[in-house]
Amino acid sequence: MNLAPTTGPVPGLATGLAAPGPAAAIEPQRSAPPEPAYRMLLVEDDPGDALLVEELLLDTGLEHSLAWQQSLAGAVAALAAHGADCVLLDLHLPDSTGIGALRTLQSVRPETAIIVLTGLDESRTGELAVAGGAQDYLVKGQVSPDLLTRVIRYAVHRKQAERAAAELRENRLRAHENTRLERGLLPTPLLQGSPVTAATRYLPGRERALLGGDFLDVVHTSDGTVHAVMGDVSGHGPDEAALGVCLRITWRALTLGGHRGADLLRLLEEMLVAERVPADNFATCTILELRPESRELTVHLAGHHPPLVISGGTARELPVEYGLALGIAPGLGSWRPTRHTLPAGADLLLYTDGLSEGRTGTAPDAGRLGTAGVIRLIEDAGGAGGDLLLTRLVERARALNAGRHSDDMALLHLRCP
């Protein structure tokens, strides 16, 4: 026997409407939403039982197509190739007996509703199948068209509800994971006992944007020196964010352990190479050491932007010798220190390219901000510093971007009295 796909009749609309009286208002007729066309797959080795199921489906009036397979192997191939909204599954097949067939089909198409067909003396089997993930079960010989209609509709709707609930749980879990990653990328500065104060921002480029690998940190060591890092892992997503957290924690541990300058960058690069996924990820970063009493500043660059010195409501880029980004050519990087004396009353701003690669205006052809544009935004902030300056920079940059630039944005403002 060969069951070709069939389509059940569509119920007609009643036409025996009485004519309204002279004073009766004629209300517009609202048509019911169309019945979905169910893609049914019957897995049954008995041709007689298969024919009965086909006739029952026709009697339900459900819009449907029906495919028939007599073995589990055939069902797996058909389900993988064409999918189905609902499977009617007999658990006694030539190549499978019991709940194993249910689990096999679930693994092929987890989104498909499955209704198990059992015999008169197999109610316990049907209950076990439902406990194992089937949406319902039917006892052969006790199925009416009305019962079959309800079971199919409820099974498909129940499966859709399960999928929606699972997606909601995954989204919530992802949101919690992203929150934890953001906390790892933006830690609490360790500045107890230091006259230096720090203000920070870490923001996704736009609402619901993927996390990136921007990271920053500030610590105060026992000799009075303040150490800071600002970095950016290439790419966007959880892997890059996790790598950023790894590098940030590694930097803090190595710095508190006494590593400095090029030696510190070399160890960070070794960690990046060991942990990165994919294998071509790289990271840019700036590390600096600030001695508050003398205002001496030492900076190392690894493919990142130099810090900006802010004084008197204006800003300038600090001249710093560039070095290779971490992971570009492992083991071949050379990072030389640049030393300056920070002017009295001057502050420092470190940032990632989520700020500088933003747009200069809302026009479609507006260019990138660049360093000059960032300096203009600082000057437009009217001498604000700390949290207020960062708030104004972020708000103005986002307004100019008008949703076109989706990179993460990390900023660190250091004030040395």
N, C-alpha and C positions, 0 to 999 in steps of 0.2 A: 504494500500500500504506500502511496506517496501523497502526502498532504501538501498541496500547493498553498501559498499564502492566500488567506481569505479575508474578506472585509465584511463585517456585519452590517445590517441595514441601519439607516439613520432614522429614528422615530420621527413621524410626521407631526405637524402641528394640527390641533383640533380646529375644525372650520365651522362647526355648528354654533356660531355666535348669534344671539338674538339682536335684532336691530334696536338701537337705543330709541327711547321716547323723545318727544319734542323737546323736553326740558333737560334731557340727559346730556351730561358732558362726555365727550369721547376722549378717553385717556389714551395716550400713545402706548402701543404695545412694546414691552421690553423683551427682547429675545434673550433666552438663557445663554450663558457662555457655552461655546461649542465643546462637546465632549472630546477629550483628548483621544487620539488614535494610539491604542496600546500595541506595542510590539511584543508579541507573545512567543515564547519558545517552550514547546512541549518536549519533555525528555521521558519517553515511555517506550518500552520494547514490545508491548502487546498491541498489535494493530487494531484489535477490537476496542480496547480501552481508548486508544488514540482517536478512533472514529467517534466514540461517545463524547469525548472532550471537545472535539471539533463541533459536533452538533449542539452541545451545551453552550459553547461560545457564540454560535450563531443565534441561539435562542435568547441570549442575554441582551442583544441589541447594542452591545458595546462596539464602537468603532475600533477595529483591530486588524492586525495581520498575524498570521500564525505560521511558524516554522516547526517542523517535527524532526527529532533525532531519536534513534533507537539505542544509543550507547552513550556512555559518559565521554568517551574520546570524541565522538561526533559533536556532542553538546559543547565541549570545551572549544573545539575548532570554530563552531558556528558563533558562539558567544564572543570569542576573541575577535573574530572577523567583523561581525555585524552588530554586536551588542543586543540588548533587549531591555524593555521596561520591566518585564515580569517573566519568571521561569516557573513552569509547572513541572515539578520534579518527582518522578517515581524513584524510590530508594532501592528498588530491586532491578538492577540492570545486568546485562551480560558481563560487563567488565567492572562492576562495582556494586557492593551491597552495604547498606547502612549509611550512617551520617557522613562517612568519608566523601561521598559524592557532593553533599552540600558544601563541605569545606573547600573542595576543589573548585566548584563553580564560584564560590565567594572570593577565592583568591584571583580568579580570572577577571571578574567584574564586580568589585565590592559595592558599586553603586546600584546594582540590580536587585530588585525585590525577588524573593524566592518563596514559592508556596509548595509545600511537600504534599504528595499524594500518598495516602496510606490505605491499607486494607481494613476490613471491619474489626479485626482483632489486634490492630496495631495503634490504638490511641496513645499508648505510652511512647511509641516511637515518634508520633507526631509531636508530643509534648517535649521530648528530648530535642527534636529538630528545632522547635521554636526557641528552646533554651540555648541551642547552638547558633542561633542567628537567623533562622528562617523567620519570615514575617507572619506566616500562618500555616495551617495544615488543613487538608480536606480528606474526608473518608470516602473512598470510592463506593458508588452505589447509594450514597446519601447526599448527593449534590443536586440542588435545583438551580435553574437559571438565575433566580433572584439571589440565592446564596452565593453563587459564583461571582455575580456582578459585585456584590458588596465586598467579598473577600479580595477580589482583584483591585478594586478601587482603594480599599483601606490599606492593602499591602503596599501598593505603589506610593500612596501618600505617606504612609508610615516610614517607608524607606527614605523618601525625600526629606521628611522631618528629621530623621536620624542623621542624614548627611548635613543638613543645615546646622543641627546642634553640634556635630563634630567640627564643622568649619568654624563655628563660633568659639568652641573650646580652643581650637588651634590658634585662632586670632588673638584670644585672650592670653594664651601661653606665649605667643610671639611678642605681644605687647609687654608682658612681664619680663621676658628675656631681654627685649630692647631696653627696658628701663634699667635692668641690672647692668647691661653693657654701658649705657650712658653714665651710670654712676661710676663704673670703672674707668671710663674715659675722662670724667670730670671729677676728680677726687677732692677731698677737703685739703687745702694747703696746710703744710706743717710749718707754721711760722711763729710758734709760741716763743716769746722772748726776743723776737726781732722787731726793729723799728719799721721794717718794710711791710707794707700792706699789699694785698693782691685782690683783684676783682677778676672774675672769669665769666665766660659765656660759652655754651656749647649748644648749638641748635641745628636740627636738620634743615636742609635747604628749602623744603616746602612741606606742607602738611602731608603726612603719610609717606614721605620720601624714605628710601632705604637708609639705614645707618651707614655711615662711612667710618673710616679709620682715623679721623682726627683725634689727637690726644694731647693732653697738657698736664703739667704738674709743677709744684713749687715746694721745696723743702729748705729748712734752716738747719745747718750743721753746727756742731759744738764750738767751732772756731769763729762763729758769727757770720759766716758766709751764707748768702742766699743763693740757691741753685734753682734754675728753672729750665723746663723743656717745653717745646711746642713742636708737634710732629703731625704727619699726614701719611697714612698708608694708601697706596694707590688702589683705586676701585671703591665699590660700595657694596654693603651687605653685611650679614652677620659674621662671615669669615674674616672680612677686613676689620670689622669692629673688634672682634675677639683678638686679632693680632695687635691692634692698637692698644687694647687693654694689657696684653702681654708685654709689649714694649714699654708701656708706661710704668707698670709694676717693676719690670726689670731695671729701668732707669732709676727708680726710687731706691731699690735695694742696693744697686751698685754705687749710687751716689752716697748713700748713708754708709756704705762699706768702704768708702775712701777712694773710689775710682774717679778719674777726672779726664777731661779733654779727649784727645785722640784715642787713648786706651779705653775710655768709656764707650765711645762710638764704635770701636772695633768689636767690643763685647756685645753691644746692641745689634750690630750687623750679624754676628754669629747666631744670636737668638732669632732674629728675623728669618735667616736662611733655614734654620732648623724647624721653625713653626709655620712658615708661610704656606698658604693654599690659595690660589695656584702657585706653581713654582717660580713664576716670573714676577710676583709681587715685589714692590720696592717701597721704601719709605723715605720721605724727606724730614729733616728735623733741624731745629736750632737749639743748642744748649748754651746756657750762660751762667757765669758766676759773678755775683755782685757783693762787694764788701762795703757795707753801709758806712762805716766810719771814714774810710778814705774815698768812698764812691768809685773805687776801682772796678772796672767791668772787663771780663774776659768772655769772648764769644767764639763759638765754633759753629760753622754752618755745614750741613750735609744736604746740599741741594735745595735748601729752604730759603724763604725770604729773610733778609736782615731785619732786626728789630727797628722800630721807629722810636726816635727820641722826641718827646713832647715837652715843649717849654713855652710859656707865655702865649698859649692859645694857638700855636703853630707846631709843625712837626717836620722832621727830616729823617731820611733813611741813614742809618748808621753804616759807615764804610766798613765792610767786613770781607775777609778773604773767603772765597767760596771753596767748598769741597764736594766730592761726589755723593749723590744720594745713596743711602744704605741699600744694599742688595743689587745694585746695578752691575757691579763687577766685584763680587765678594773677594776680600783679601787684597784688593788693589787700590782701595780708597786712601786718600791722604787728606787729613784735616788739620789745618794749622790755626793756631789761636790768633785772634785779633784783640788788642787791648786798648781800652779807652778809659778816660776819667769822665764820669757822668757829671754834667754841669749842675751846680746848685739849683734846686727847685725843679729839676727836669724829671720826667717820668719815662717809663718804657712801655711800648705796646708790641706784643708778639701776636701773630695772627696766621691763619691758614688761607689758602687761595679761595675758599668759599666767600671771603670778603673781597679780595682784590680782583677776582674774575667776574664779579657782578657787573651789571650794566651801568652806564653813566646817565641813562634816562629811559623813559618808557617808550620812546619811538622805536619802530621795528629795526631801524639801522643804527641804533645807539651802540657805541663801542664799549669796550671793557673799562672798568674803573682803573685797574692797575695801581701801582704805588702812588702815583700823582693823584688819582681820584680818591684814594683812601685818605691822603693828606688833606685834600679839600674837604672831605667829610669831617675830619677832625677839626679843621678851622671853622667850619660851619657850626660845630657844637659849642662855640663861644667860650672856650676855656674850661669846659666841664672835664672832670676827671673821674676815675674809679668807675663805680657801677653806673653813674649817670652818663658818663661818656660812652660806655659799652652799649647801654640801652639806646642812646641816640644813634650810634653807628649802625646797630642792627636794624632799628626801625627804618632809618633812611635808606640803607642798602636794600632792604626788602621792598620798600616802596619803589625804588628805581628798577629793581629786577622785574617787578610786575609778574612774578611767577615763571619767568623764563629760565632762571638759573637754579639748579636743584642740588648743588654741592653743599655739603655740611659747612658750618661756619664755627670756628673756635677762636676765641680771643682771650688774651691775658694782659691785664694792665698792672704794672708794678709801680708803686710810689715809694720813693726813698726820701724821707724828710731831711 
